[in-house]
Amino acid sequence: MSILQLRALHAIGRYKSFALAAGALNVTQSAISMQISGLERSLGAKLFDRSKRPPRLTAAGEIALRYASSIVAEFEEMRIALGETHGFRNVLRLGAIPSVLTNILPRVLVALREDCPELTVNVASGLSGDLMAMVERGELDLALMHQPRKLGRVFAWHEVSSQKIVVLAPPQSKEATAEAIFSVRPYIRFNRNAWVAPMIEERLAELGLKPDTRAELQSIEAIHLMVQLGFGASVLPDVGDAGHSNSRLRKLEFGSPPIFRSIGLLYRPDATKKFVHQSVLGALNRLAIARN
């Protein structure tokens, strides 16, 4: 039995629907069903009558729901109480996607230091989907990431910036368009599990391009280096040069009109460390004012 299973039961009881509960927890309906099946195995009792549409709580399910709701509420109270202690208040667990590590993230941390000089920040890098799941489970306090297509009721979102999607070509290249670049150069693909990948694939299809993929990486810096060395060309969010030699890379338009992705801060407003949420948002607002 896990707190995730109890949260699933609590959400179904609250929203009277597996589908609405899945939306509230920002997981798939099949994931909710798996959580309930696991809970039923742990308790040795059927919690739902699945012959009904929608499934209805059994007598055992009604009892389990009552206790699950109480346990979930106490669990959240425990997290809040722990968040008020000195040791927990002075550590921020922040997730960040690769494309913000060398541009947005450092500026946020510098600005945040003004408000919380004693704060220790532990940064975990990963793809947006993984970071979102970690925020939902309470393993991260916040995440700088690609905007979710569906936010869900448990999350809050604060947009930070937008990143233009561009074609990156070697410094010595002469081709003037994406079509010309990929007609003569191999394609270095950014991880297809990244949330920006569908945007890139859709635009490639619009342009009628089927580039010759010779490598697929998650590290943006590694892709920049491979393009600079002449291995091939790539399509990535424009993260700037971040003070590196990759500023010599050529950036070409990736079709018209340009496409952008939204980068922002994802967090749970009902979670602990609300003072840190406000401090990070304050730092982001100061950065936005400074850029304007």
Backbone bond lengths (Angstrom), bond angles and torsions (degrees), N, CA, C in turn:
res aa  C-N    CA-C-N  psi(-1)  N-CA   C-N-CA  omega(-1)  CA-C   N-CA-C  phi
1 M - - - 1.464 - - 1.525 108.83 -
2 S 1.324 116.42 138.18 1.460 120.30 -179.16 1.517 110.08 -133.95
3 I 1.336 115.13 162.89 1.461 120.04 178.62 1.533 110.50 -64.84
4 L 1.354 117.13 -29.52 1.457 119.81 177.52 1.527 111.20 -64.69
5 Q 1.336 116.29 -39.70 1.463 119.79 177.92 1.527 110.93 -65.16
6 L 1.338 115.79 -41.79 1.465 119.34 179.42 1.527 111.16 -67.55
7 R 1.342 117.02 -35.94 1.464 120.14 175.99 1.524 110.82 -63.75
8 A 1.342 115.99 -38.74 1.465 119.75 179.14 1.526 110.26 -61.96
9 L 1.340 116.87 -46.43 1.462 120.63 179.24 1.530 110.83 -63.41
10 H 1.322 116.05 -43.09 1.465 120.59 179.15 1.530 110.95 -60.27
11 A 1.344 116.70 -42.53 1.470 120.70 -178.79 1.523 110.97 -66.74
12 I 1.334 117.13 -39.83 1.471 119.81 178.27 1.524 109.70 -63.84
13 G 1.328 115.79 -42.20 1.456 119.03 178.08 1.519 112.07 -62.77
14 R 1.315 116.88 -35.00 1.468 120.79 -178.14 1.517 111.84 -75.10
15 Y 1.354 117.29 -42.65 1.462 120.78 -173.44 1.525 113.54 -100.27
16 K 1.351 116.89 -4.56 1.470 122.10 175.81 1.525 112.83 60.23
17 S 1.325 116.15 26.88 1.461 119.41 -176.67 1.521 109.86 -162.32
18 F 1.337 117.14 135.34 1.457 121.01 174.55 1.525 109.75 -63.25
19 A 1.328 116.34 -42.48 1.464 120.41 -177.01 1.525 111.49 -65.54
20 L 1.340 117.05 -45.26 1.464 119.43 179.98 1.529 111.11 -67.88
21 A 1.336 116.91 -34.86 1.465 120.53 176.98 1.521 110.09 -64.67
22 A 1.320 116.37 -40.54 1.468 120.27 178.13 1.524 110.22 -62.07
23 G 1.344 116.07 -42.41 1.463 119.10 178.28 1.507 112.56 -63.80
24 A 1.327 116.84 -39.39 1.463 120.78 -179.88 1.516 111.68 -65.33
25 L 1.328 116.52 -36.46 1.466 120.75 -178.98 1.523 112.19 -92.22
26 N 1.348 115.59 -2.10 1.462 122.21 179.19 1.523 112.43 58.92
27 V 1.312 116.36 43.72 1.458 122.83 174.31 1.529 107.53 -129.13
28 T 1.312 116.99 171.82 1.452 120.10 178.87 1.521 110.51 -78.19
29 Q 1.330 115.97 160.14 1.457 119.78 178.33 1.524 110.85 -65.13
30 S 1.335 116.62 -33.76 1.464 119.28 177.92 1.526 111.13 -65.98
31 A 1.332 117.06 -33.56 1.465 120.26 177.74 1.526 110.34 -66.50
32 I 1.338 116.39 -40.45 1.468 120.18 176.68 1.526 110.06 -61.53
33 S 1.330 116.21 -44.48 1.466 120.42 -179.90 1.523 111.28 -61.36
34 M 1.336 116.94 -39.44 1.471 120.72 178.73 1.522 110.84 -66.02
35 Q 1.332 116.79 -38.78 1.462 120.05 178.54 1.530 110.12 -63.21
36 I 1.323 117.57 -42.94 1.462 121.18 -179.26 1.525 110.51 -67.99
37 S 1.327 117.13 -40.53 1.469 119.93 177.93 1.523 110.83 -61.59
38 G 1.348 116.20 -41.62 1.462 119.97 177.81 1.518 111.66 -64.39
39 L 1.329 116.55 -38.79 1.465 120.04 178.66 1.524 110.64 -66.60
40 E 1.324 116.74 -39.94 1.463 120.19 177.66 1.527 111.11 -62.01
41 R 1.322 116.98 -40.10 1.470 119.55 177.79 1.523 110.76 -64.66
42 S 1.330 115.80 -41.03 1.469 119.31 -179.63 1.525 111.70 -64.73
43 L 1.324 116.75 -38.36 1.467 120.66 -176.89 1.523 112.71 -87.89
44 G 1.329 116.13 -16.01 1.459 119.10 -178.21 1.511 112.50 68.47
45 A 1.337 117.39 33.10 1.462 120.98 -178.23 1.527 109.53 -149.58
46 K 1.331 115.46 146.69 1.452 120.82 174.87 1.526 109.08 -81.44
47 L 1.327 115.99 123.32 1.460 120.59 -177.00 1.518 112.66 -94.12
48 F 1.331 116.59 -20.11 1.461 120.40 -178.41 1.522 110.83 -132.98
49 D 1.323 114.56 143.53 1.457 121.60 172.24 1.523 107.42 -90.06
50 R 1.329 116.12 101.64 1.465 120.80 -174.02 1.517 112.84 -83.03
51 S 1.323 117.46 0.17 1.464 119.57 174.13 1.522 110.49 -77.57
52 K 1.312 117.04 -15.59 1.464 122.67 178.12 1.524 109.76 -92.73
53 R 1.311 116.20 153.02 1.452 122.08 176.44 1.520 109.74 -127.09
54 P 1.350 119.03 111.09 1.461 125.37 -0.38 1.521 111.65 -75.03
55 P 1.364 117.34 164.74 1.473 119.51 178.91 1.526 111.34 -56.32
56 R 1.333 115.73 141.10 1.462 120.83 -178.46 1.517 110.87 -112.99
57 L 1.308 115.77 148.29 1.456 120.87 177.24 1.522 110.23 -62.94
58 T 1.326 115.18 136.45 1.454 120.65 171.37 1.529 108.48 -82.51
59 A 1.331 115.98 178.49 1.463 119.00 176.23 1.522 110.11 -60.92
60 A 1.344 116.59 -40.63 1.467 120.44 177.33 1.524 110.24 -65.27
61 G 1.342 115.86 -36.51 1.459 119.69 178.86 1.510 113.08 -64.64
62 E 1.338 116.15 -37.44 1.464 120.34 177.70 1.528 110.40 -62.58
63 I 1.331 116.16 -42.63 1.473 120.19 178.87 1.523 110.05 -65.34
64 A 1.340 116.38 -45.81 1.463 120.52 -178.62 1.520 111.11 -63.02
65 L 1.330 116.66 -39.37 1.460 120.35 -179.90 1.518 111.01 -62.51
66 R 1.320 117.03 -41.49 1.460 120.46 -179.70 1.530 111.02 -59.58
67 Y 1.333 115.94 -45.85 1.461 119.25 179.84 1.539 111.33 -72.55
68 A 1.341 117.23 -37.82 1.466 120.04 -179.96 1.517 111.02 -61.11
69 S 1.330 116.63 -42.67 1.470 120.33 -179.97 1.524 110.66 -62.18
70 S 1.322 116.04 -39.75 1.458 120.31 179.05 1.523 111.32 -67.12
71 I 1.341 116.43 -42.24 1.475 120.56 -179.25 1.519 110.71 -66.25
72 V 1.336 117.34 -42.77 1.463 120.67 179.75 1.525 110.60 -62.30
73 A 1.337 116.44 -42.26 1.468 120.17 179.18 1.522 111.04 -63.05
74 E 1.342 116.87 -43.10 1.466 119.84 179.96 1.521 111.34 -68.89
75 F 1.330 116.55 -34.78 1.460 120.05 177.51 1.530 110.64 -61.69
76 E 1.343 116.39 -44.38 1.461 119.98 179.03 1.526 110.84 -65.31
77 E 1.342 117.26 -38.20 1.465 120.40 176.78 1.521 110.67 -63.32
78 M 1.321 117.08 -38.56 1.461 120.72 178.14 1.523 110.65 -63.15
79 R 1.336 116.58 -42.93 1.467 119.75 179.91 1.513 110.70 -62.78
80 I 1.331 116.90 -41.56 1.463 120.33 178.80 1.524 110.49 -63.96
81 A 1.360 116.64 -43.07 1.460 120.57 179.87 1.517 110.82 -62.58
82 L 1.322 116.91 -42.49 1.466 120.31 178.22 1.519 110.89 -65.46
83 G 1.339 116.36 -36.22 1.456 120.09 -179.82 1.507 113.36 -66.06
84 E 1.344 117.12 -19.25 1.459 120.17 179.85 1.527 112.49 -87.19
85 T 1.330 117.35 -7.74 1.459 119.13 179.05 1.519 109.78 -80.42
86 H 1.310 116.73 155.03 1.470 121.08 -174.29 1.521 112.30 -59.82
87 G 1.321 116.27 -43.75 1.455 119.29 -175.77 1.510 113.09 -62.09
88 F 1.337 117.28 -38.64 1.445 120.11 -178.28 1.515 111.54 -80.67
89 R 1.333 117.13 -30.82 1.461 120.18 -177.76 1.517 111.99 -66.41
90 N 1.332 117.95 -28.32 1.453 120.53 -172.24 1.514 113.82 -95.02
91 V 1.333 117.60 13.42 1.459 121.69 176.64 1.519 108.57 -126.95
92 L 1.325 116.62 126.62 1.459 122.59 175.80 1.521 108.49 -112.31
93 R 1.324 115.85 125.81 1.467 121.53 176.94 1.522 107.45 -100.81
94 L 1.311 115.66 106.30 1.459 121.81 -171.39 1.519 110.18 -116.88
95 G 1.330 116.44 127.18 1.452 121.06 175.18 1.521 110.40 -95.12
96 A 1.329 117.23 150.40 1.462 121.21 -179.22 1.520 109.58 -150.00
97 I 1.323 116.63 135.02 1.453 120.77 175.11 1.529 108.83 -76.08
98 P 1.336 118.23 157.95 1.473 120.41 -175.58 1.511 115.07 -55.91
99 S 1.353 117.24 -33.67 1.467 119.30 -174.25 1.517 114.39 -75.39
100 V 1.341 119.10 -2.63 1.470 119.93 177.14 1.525 111.83 -111.48
101 L 1.335 117.66 -3.84 1.462 120.74 -172.92 1.521 113.16 -65.66
102 T 1.331 117.41 -31.80 1.467 119.42 -175.07 1.519 113.25 -109.22
103 N 1.340 118.03 8.88 1.468 118.29 179.03 1.526 111.31 -136.59
104 I 1.329 118.76 -70.83 1.459 120.95 -176.10 1.523 111.77 -69.42
105 L 1.331 116.87 -48.29 1.470 120.80 -173.44 1.530 113.32 -57.22
106 P 1.332 120.44 -49.98 1.471 118.63 -179.44 1.519 113.65 -57.91
107 R 1.351 117.21 -38.68 1.467 120.07 179.98 1.533 111.06 -68.47
108 V 1.340 116.03 -36.40 1.463 119.43 177.37 1.524 110.38 -63.79
109 L 1.334 116.84 -44.27 1.466 120.70 -177.89 1.527 111.41 -65.03
110 V 1.333 116.76 -38.67 1.465 119.68 177.96 1.524 110.24 -64.97
111 A 1.340 116.54 -44.42 1.470 119.76 179.47 1.521 111.33 -66.76
112 L 1.336 116.90 -36.41 1.465 121.47 -178.75 1.527 111.06 -65.94
113 R 1.311 116.33 -32.00 1.468 120.34 -178.61 1.528 111.66 -60.97
114 E 1.323 117.54 -28.48 1.459 120.47 178.86 1.525 111.36 -64.84
115 D 1.343 116.58 -36.99 1.464 120.74 -178.36 1.525 112.48 -86.28
116 C 1.324 116.25 -34.07 1.476 121.04 -175.35 1.522 109.78 -131.76
117 P 1.323 118.66 72.70 1.470 120.93 -175.07 1.523 114.00 -63.47
118 E 1.346 118.08 -22.67 1.460 120.40 -179.07 1.524 112.45 -96.39
119 L 1.315 117.25 3.92 1.455 120.99 -176.31 1.526 111.25 -76.13
120 T 1.323 116.60 133.26 1.460 122.55 172.43 1.526 107.79 -100.20
121 V 1.329 116.56 127.77 1.463 121.12 -177.90 1.521 109.54 -109.65
122 N 1.329 116.01 120.72 1.457 122.18 174.21 1.520 108.48 -101.73
123 V 1.337 116.95 115.87 1.460 121.43 -174.80 1.524 109.86 -101.91
124 A 1.324 115.81 129.80 1.460 122.41 174.42 1.519 107.73 -115.54
125 S 1.324 117.43 126.67 1.458 121.46 179.68 1.527 110.02 -99.02
126 G 1.315 116.15 140.75 1.455 120.31 178.82 1.514 110.72 -174.95
127 L 1.330 115.75 -179.87 1.450 120.84 176.88 1.524 110.35 -78.10
128 S 1.325 116.54 157.98 1.462 121.09 -173.13 1.523 113.15 -57.63
129 G 1.329 117.05 -42.43 1.457 119.75 -178.93 1.513 112.41 -61.94
130 D 1.328 116.47 -41.42 1.462 120.73 178.96 1.526 110.91 -67.02
131 L 1.333 116.32 -41.77 1.468 119.71 -179.63 1.522 111.21 -65.44
132 M 1.324 116.74 -39.10 1.466 120.22 179.87 1.529 110.54 -62.63
133 A 1.331 116.14 -41.53 1.468 120.08 178.35 1.523 110.81 -64.29
134 M 1.331 117.69 -36.50 1.459 121.45 179.93 1.526 111.42 -69.31
135 V 1.337 116.67 -36.69 1.465 119.72 175.49 1.527 109.70 -65.90
136 E 1.328 116.89 -41.15 1.466 120.74 -179.29 1.528 110.86 -63.23
137 R 1.342 116.60 -37.82 1.469 120.75 -178.93 1.523 112.53 -81.34
138 G 1.323 117.63 -5.88 1.458 120.43 -178.75 1.513 113.93 83.65
139 E 1.339 117.83 11.37 1.461 121.01 179.17 1.524 111.66 -81.49
140 L 1.323 117.36 -20.35 1.458 123.65 174.19 1.519 108.41 -126.96
141 D 1.335 116.16 147.30 1.459 120.56 176.65 1.521 111.53 -82.24
142 L 1.328 116.28 -38.36 1.456 121.94 -178.82 1.524 108.28 -150.65
143 A 1.342 116.03 165.54 1.458 119.84 176.14 1.519 110.07 -146.15
144 L 1.329 116.38 131.87 1.458 123.05 171.37 1.521 106.71 -90.89
145 M 1.329 117.08 114.50 1.454 118.93 -167.67 1.525 112.21 -159.23
146 H 1.314 115.04 177.96 1.455 124.18 175.53 1.530 109.14 -69.04
147 Q 1.331 117.43 139.14 1.457 120.79 -178.02 1.533 111.20 -64.22
148 P 1.331 117.72 128.88 1.467 120.24 177.78 1.527 110.95 -66.26
149 R 1.321 115.85 147.56 1.462 119.32 175.38 1.527 110.10 -67.99
150 K 1.331 116.10 -35.35 1.454 121.30 177.88 1.514 107.56 -128.13
151 L 1.325 116.67 117.88 1.457 120.22 -172.37 1.519 112.19 -78.64
152 G 1.313 119.28 -39.87 1.458 120.43 -175.93 1.523 110.79 83.61
153 R 1.319 115.63 160.56 1.466 120.79 -173.56 1.523 113.57 -78.61
154 V 1.319 118.00 -18.05 1.468 119.08 -173.73 1.518 112.72 -88.00
155 F 1.352 117.85 -9.12 1.455 120.73 -173.54 1.531 111.85 -110.86
156 A 1.326 114.06 158.21 1.461 122.02 169.02 1.526 107.34 -121.85
157 W 1.336 116.24 152.65 1.469 121.55 -176.07 1.516 109.80 -133.56
158 H 1.327 115.94 135.12 1.465 122.20 177.56 1.522 107.46 -129.95
159 E 1.323 116.50 111.01 1.469 119.62 -177.98 1.522 110.52 -69.64
160 V 1.336 115.19 137.41 1.462 121.93 -178.22 1.523 110.93 -107.54
161 S 1.323 116.66 -48.61 1.458 120.25 -177.96 1.524 108.70 -163.59
162 S 1.310 115.18 175.76 1.458 120.39 173.45 1.523 108.11 -122.08
163 Q 1.316 115.76 147.36 1.462 121.38 179.57 1.524 108.81 -118.58
164 K 1.297 115.47 125.92 1.462 121.39 178.17 1.530 109.36 -76.34
165 I 1.317 116.28 139.43 1.459 120.86 177.06 1.529 107.95 -89.73
166 V 1.343 116.61 124.82 1.465 121.13 -175.20 1.527 110.43 -132.02
167 V 1.321 114.48 162.82 1.468 121.43 171.25 1.515 108.06 -91.39
168 L 1.319 117.11 129.60 1.464 122.16 176.96 1.524 109.22 -104.32
169 A 1.313 115.55 126.61 1.462 121.18 -178.15 1.520 110.40 -125.89
170 P 1.332 118.41 155.39 1.468 121.39 179.98 1.527 111.51 -60.71
171 P 1.329 117.53 152.09 1.473 121.11 -178.26 1.523 113.17 -57.55
172 Q 1.331 116.69 -33.78 1.464 120.09 -175.90 1.526 113.53 -85.39
173 S 1.318 117.87 -2.15 1.467 120.83 -177.34 1.525 110.77 -70.84
174 K 1.324 116.19 155.22 1.463 121.62 -178.98 1.523 112.45 -119.80
175 E 1.320 117.62 -13.03 1.465 120.76 -176.37 1.537 110.03 -61.95
176 A 1.330 116.25 142.21 1.455 120.11 -171.85 1.520 114.05 -103.14
177 T 1.334 118.55 -10.15 1.461 120.89 -177.10 1.526 110.01 -134.39
178 A 1.337 114.75 163.25 1.464 119.27 176.90 1.521 110.42 -60.57
179 E 1.340 116.26 -41.08 1.467 120.33 179.85 1.530 110.68 -59.28
180 A 1.321 116.13 -44.05 1.461 119.84 -178.63 1.524 111.27 -68.51
181 I 1.336 116.39 -41.12 1.467 120.85 -179.61 1.525 110.58 -57.88
182 F 1.343 116.47 -52.27 1.460 119.70 -172.68 1.525 113.21 -81.29
183 S 1.330 116.78 -4.39 1.463 119.04 172.91 1.522 111.34 -78.76
184 V 1.337 116.97 -19.24 1.469 119.91 -176.84 1.523 113.61 -125.24
185 R 1.351 118.36 -9.86 1.461 120.12 -174.86 1.528 110.92 -126.03
186 P 1.344 116.54 143.29 1.468 120.22 176.37 1.529 111.14 -64.28
187 Y 1.324 114.73 158.67 1.458 122.01 -177.61 1.529 109.83 -101.99
188 I 1.324 115.98 127.92 1.465 122.14 173.29 1.526 105.63 -101.34
189 R 1.318 116.79 106.02 1.460 121.70 -172.38 1.530 110.97 -86.08
190 F 1.336 115.70 136.59 1.461 120.40 170.19 1.525 107.56 -77.57
191 N 1.320 116.24 144.96 1.463 123.36 -176.08 1.531 112.20 -37.08
192 R 1.337 116.23 121.09 1.462 119.75 -175.67 1.525 113.01 -71.87
193 N 1.353 117.53 -9.68 1.464 120.93 175.16 1.522 112.34 -84.57
194 A 1.326 117.04 -9.00 1.464 120.39 177.37 1.520 109.22 -69.74
195 W 1.345 116.51 146.82 1.461 120.26 -177.69 1.517 113.45 -66.63
196 V 1.328 117.01 -20.06 1.461 118.89 177.86 1.526 111.14 -78.52
197 A 1.333 117.70 -16.02 1.461 121.54 -175.40 1.528 113.41 -58.50
198 P 1.359 120.39 -44.20 1.466 118.70 178.33 1.523 113.58 -60.34
199 M 1.325 117.46 -34.84 1.458 120.74 177.72 1.529 110.06 -62.73
200 I 1.333 115.02 -42.50 1.463 120.00 -179.81 1.525 110.55 -67.30
201 E 1.326 116.71 -44.20 1.462 120.37 -178.42 1.529 111.29 -64.58
202 E 1.319 117.19 -39.77 1.466 120.65 179.15 1.529 110.96 -62.79
203 R 1.332 116.98 -41.67 1.469 119.48 -180.00 1.529 110.72 -69.93
204 L 1.333 117.95 -37.89 1.470 119.89 175.90 1.521 110.15 -58.83
205 A 1.340 115.74 -41.82 1.466 119.68 179.54 1.523 110.86 -66.03
206 E 1.343 117.01 -40.43 1.470 120.62 178.17 1.522 110.95 -60.38
207 L 1.337 116.34 -36.50 1.463 121.15 -178.78 1.526 112.07 -83.91
208 G 1.328 116.21 -3.80 1.463 120.05 -178.93 1.512 113.37 70.17
209 L 1.342 116.37 27.99 1.467 120.50 -176.42 1.525 111.53 -100.58
210 K 1.317 115.13 135.94 1.461 122.51 172.67 1.525 107.87 -129.67
211 P 1.343 116.08 74.82 1.469 119.86 -174.39 1.520 112.52 -63.58
212 D 1.300 113.97 153.82 1.465 122.18 -179.21 1.531 109.20 -81.33
213 T 1.338 117.14 96.91 1.466 121.36 -176.91 1.521 110.35 -73.83
214 R 1.328 116.44 123.71 1.467 121.76 179.22 1.522 112.72 -118.74
215 A 1.343 117.36 -7.77 1.464 120.57 178.27 1.525 108.16 -160.93
216 E 1.324 116.25 150.73 1.457 122.46 176.18 1.517 108.11 -138.49
217 L 1.332 116.89 122.07 1.453 121.71 -175.62 1.522 110.45 -133.97
218 Q 1.338 115.24 157.46 1.462 120.86 174.53 1.515 111.76 -96.38
219 S 1.344 117.74 -24.98 1.456 121.57 -176.11 1.527 110.52 -81.66
220 I 1.326 116.26 118.32 1.458 120.44 178.51 1.523 110.73 -67.04
221 E 1.323 116.81 -39.24 1.468 119.53 179.10 1.524 110.92 -62.56
222 A 1.340 117.34 -39.34 1.462 120.52 178.62 1.527 110.66 -65.22
223 I 1.327 116.78 -38.93 1.470 120.07 177.60 1.521 109.88 -65.05
224 H 1.334 116.73 -43.56 1.469 119.82 177.52 1.534 110.54 -55.65
225 L 1.324 116.65 -45.33 1.460 120.49 -178.17 1.528 111.00 -64.96
226 M 1.337 117.12 -41.52 1.462 120.21 -179.42 1.531 110.81 -65.47
227 V 1.335 116.86 -38.67 1.464 119.68 177.14 1.522 109.83 -65.72
228 Q 1.321 116.76 -43.26 1.461 121.15 -179.73 1.523 111.51 -60.95
229 L 1.341 116.17 -35.66 1.465 120.59 -179.66 1.526 112.69 -79.41
230 G 1.347 116.59 -4.13 1.448 119.39 176.72 1.508 115.58 89.93
231 F 1.346 117.32 12.62 1.467 119.71 -179.48 1.523 110.93 -64.30
232 G 1.326 116.72 -37.29 1.458 121.15 -178.34 1.510 110.48 176.15
233 A 1.314 116.44 -160.62 1.459 122.69 179.07 1.525 108.36 -122.32
234 S 1.336 116.51 164.98 1.450 120.13 -177.25 1.520 110.37 -145.03
235 V 1.334 115.28 171.30 1.467 122.50 173.50 1.523 106.64 -127.19
236 L 1.341 115.69 122.13 1.458 120.70 -173.31 1.530 111.07 -147.58
237 P 1.338 116.93 161.02 1.462 119.32 166.76 1.529 108.98 -62.23
238 D 1.324 116.54 140.53 1.461 120.82 178.77 1.527 108.90 -78.41
239 V 1.319 116.47 107.29 1.462 121.18 -178.38 1.523 111.73 -102.67
240 G 1.335 117.94 8.99 1.464 119.99 -178.62 1.508 110.22 78.25
241 D 1.343 115.55 -176.45 1.461 118.45 -178.18 1.511 112.73 -93.22
242 A 1.350 117.78 -16.32 1.468 122.16 177.66 1.517 112.48 51.82
243 G 1.342 115.80 27.64 1.452 119.22 177.10 1.506 114.28 80.19
244 H 1.347 118.60 8.22 1.455 121.10 -178.05 1.526 110.38 -99.73
245 S 1.328 114.63 171.80 1.458 119.79 -179.60 1.509 112.23 -69.77
246 N 1.354 117.69 -11.98 1.456 118.70 -178.78 1.527 112.14 -67.67
247 S 1.346 117.38 -2.76 1.460 120.14 176.14 1.521 110.37 -63.31
248 R 1.340 117.20 -16.06 1.463 120.52 179.23 1.518 112.16 -81.88
249 L 1.324 117.43 -5.77 1.452 119.74 178.10 1.531 109.99 -67.59
250 R 1.309 115.54 146.21 1.459 120.45 175.76 1.521 109.63 -83.54
251 K 1.323 116.22 137.11 1.461 121.44 177.34 1.516 108.65 -116.07
252 L 1.321 115.71 121.12 1.448 121.94 -178.39 1.517 110.10 -113.63
253 E 1.327 116.53 153.23 1.456 121.45 176.57 1.525 109.65 -64.06
254 F 1.315 115.50 140.64 1.459 121.67 179.67 1.526 108.04 -104.35
255 G 1.324 115.28 67.14 1.451 120.46 -178.54 1.514 111.77 81.20
256 S 1.338 115.17 179.53 1.465 121.32 -178.06 1.535 108.93 -139.97
257 P 1.341 116.65 136.70 1.471 127.07 -1.40 1.517 110.84 -73.67
258 P 1.342 117.26 163.89 1.465 119.77 178.43 1.526 111.01 -60.70
259 I 1.313 116.32 153.70 1.457 120.62 174.60 1.532 109.26 -113.94
260 F 1.307 114.62 145.05 1.455 121.40 -177.67 1.526 108.89 -129.15
261 R 1.312 115.46 153.07 1.466 118.99 169.99 1.524 108.89 -118.38
262 S 1.332 115.31 148.98 1.462 121.44 -178.28 1.521 109.92 -91.36
263 I 1.334 115.67 131.05 1.454 122.66 176.19 1.526 107.91 -112.20
264 G 1.315 116.18 134.84 1.454 118.48 -179.37 1.509 112.89 -159.30
265 L 1.311 113.76 -171.05 1.458 121.78 -176.41 1.526 108.79 -106.16
266 L 1.318 116.67 123.89 1.458 122.74 176.75 1.521 108.90 -106.74
267 Y 1.340 116.52 133.81 1.459 120.37 177.96 1.511 109.30 -157.28
268 R 1.323 115.32 167.78 1.454 121.25 175.73 1.522 108.85 -101.98
269 P 1.321 118.00 113.62 1.466 119.33 -177.56 1.517 113.54 -65.17
270 D 1.343 117.15 -18.48 1.461 120.01 179.81 1.519 112.22 -91.70
271 A 1.341 116.90 2.78 1.460 119.92 -176.07 1.522 110.94 -86.84
272 T 1.321 114.71 179.22 1.461 120.98 179.28 1.527 110.29 -75.79
273 K 1.335 115.26 175.66 1.467 122.96 176.25 1.526 112.47 62.29
274 K 1.315 115.58 41.57 1.457 118.73 179.08 1.520 111.38 -63.56
275 F 1.341 116.18 -28.04 1.470 119.29 178.31 1.526 110.37 -64.82
276 V 1.344 117.29 -33.42 1.462 120.69 177.86 1.522 110.13 -72.29
277 H 1.339 117.06 -40.58 1.460 119.89 175.91 1.524 110.11 -53.06
278 Q 1.328 116.37 -48.83 1.454 120.70 -177.70 1.529 111.30 -65.54
279 S 1.323 116.82 -36.99 1.467 119.79 179.30 1.518 111.06 -66.70
280 V 1.340 116.72 -42.71 1.458 120.37 179.06 1.524 110.14 -65.34
281 L 1.338 117.11 -43.55 1.465 119.94 177.85 1.528 111.15 -61.76
282 G 1.341 116.25 -38.59 1.456 119.92 177.13 1.518 111.77 -63.08
283 A 1.333 116.37 -41.37 1.463 120.72 178.52 1.532 110.24 -64.16
284 L 1.320 117.10 -41.43 1.460 120.74 178.71 1.524 111.43 -64.22
285 N 1.320 116.34 -40.39 1.476 120.31 179.32 1.517 110.69 -64.40
286 R 1.324 117.49 -39.83 1.475 120.13 178.64 1.531 110.55 -64.99
287 L 1.318 116.42 -38.47 1.456 120.18 178.09 1.526 111.26 -64.83
288 A 1.349 115.39 -39.75 1.478 119.71 179.58 1.525 110.52 -63.98
289 I 1.337 116.45 -41.76 1.464 121.52 179.33 1.536 109.55 -64.61
290 A 1.334 116.58 -40.64 1.467 120.55 -178.70 1.534 111.33 -65.33
291 R 1.343 116.65 -32.93 1.473 119.26 -178.87 1.523 111.68 -75.52
292 N 1.354 116.97 -25.08 1.473 120.47 -175.62 1.539 112.09 -87.33
